[in-house]
Amino acid sequence: MADELKRRLVHASGSGLVALYLLATHFDLGLTWPRFQALLIVLATGALILEFLRLQVGLNWRLYDVLTREYEQDNPAAYALYMISMAAVVVVFEPDIALPAMLMLALGDPISGAVSDNTLQRIKPPKVLVTMFLVSAAIAVPFMGLVAAVAAAVGATLADGVTLEIRTYIIDDNLTIPIYAACLAWVALEFVPL
């Protein structure tokens, strides 16, 4: 249980990246969107390098024992997928879509995990789905209109609540939450009349 709490706190710390960008923008500290994109690319690249060292070279720090789950021992760890998905939405989308998508992963996922029983299920129970939807919608509303916020929340909820498996590999929701949320928000903003 202590390790789960540590994982959730590390997960939530990703919201600091969004806070960094928003504060730097508010106080005009020179962190432009292109610079923020570059920062996320550097962080994702660092995560990929660490995963290469862990999986291919055998570098196994004690931190990995605490922050990775048993099924990640021979597969890419969730933290790397987390950084890849955050970098992907930042590179592809504008701030009003990318930032809430990042927060849905950083905050929505650990909150929905707190109400979950942490068993692998094809579709999570309704209370987990509703929690993820409400948290995600609340996160998105300050960034975009209600229709787009609902669309983004639906994307995050689908990514969090429905387990995808390709052959025998489970697709981690750390990879899919920001991507689904951002894509559905973009579709709503582009094609749904307001």
ABEGO torsion letter per residue (X at the ends): XAAAAAAAAAAAAAAAAAAAAAAAAAAGAGBBAAAAAAAAAAAAAAAAAAAAAAAAAGBBBAAAAAABBAAAAABBBAAAAAAAAAAAAAAABBAAAAAAAAAAAAAAAAAAAAABAGBBBABBBAAAAAAAAAAAAAAAAAABBAAAAAAAAAAAAAAAABBBBBEABBBBAAAAAAAAAAAAAAAAAAABBX
